[in-house]
């Protein structure tokens, strides 16, 4: 998959997470939901242009469904990218 397509996929998946988990009320939502390389809590492998970690600990992400969504986001990214 081309890098641009990978980034489009990541933006789509992260956008769903941001919306479903009330991202506008997070303590730090810098870069969300459109700038993957600058998203707070997202670690990239720049050489491979892939997401390698998602950490929104202590960021006012509330609810078990959102925690499950975070795990699902990483699964989706790993499967699609």
N, C-alpha and C positions, 0 to 999 in steps of 0.2 A: 504494500500500500504506500502511495506517495506521501511525503511529509505533509503537504497541504491537506490531503484527505485525512490523515491521522489527526491533525490539529482541528479540522472541522468536526470530526467525530468526538474528540475530547470536549470541545466547546458545547456540542449538543448534549452530551451526557452530563457535564458539569452544570449546564444551564438548567436541566431538569432537577438536579440536586438542589441548586440554589433556590429555585422557585418552590419546590416542595418542602424545603426546610427553612423557609422564611429568611433567606439570606440577607435581605435588606436590614435585618435587625441583628446580624452577627456583630461581634465586637470589632472584627477586622474583616471586611469584605473587599479589600483592595484587589483590583484586577478581575473580580467576579462580575458577571459570568462569561466575559468575552475574551479575556487576554490570558490564555493558559500559562504562558511563560511568566506572567506577573501575578498569578493568583496566589493569595495568601494561603499557606498550608499545602501547596502543591509543590512537589519536588520533581524536577525534570532531569532526565539524562539528555543533556543538550546535544551530545554527539549523535545519539540515536533519535533525538526529537521525540522521546516517549516519556510518559508520566511514570514515575517509579514509586511515588508515595503520596498519600493524602493524609494530612494530620490537622484536624480542626479542633483539637483538644483545647478546652477552656476558651472557646470562641462563641459561647452562647448558642450553640447548636443544641436544641432541646428536643427530647423525645426519642423513644426507642425506635420508632419508624425511621427517623433521620439517621440514627446510628446504623441501622440496617441498610439504609440507602447509601451511606458512605462505603460500606463494604461492597454493596452491589455495584457502585460506580467503579471501584477499582477492578472488580471482576469483569465488568463490561469493557473497560479500557484494555485490560490485558487480553481479552478474547478478540476484540476488534482491531487492536493495533498490532 
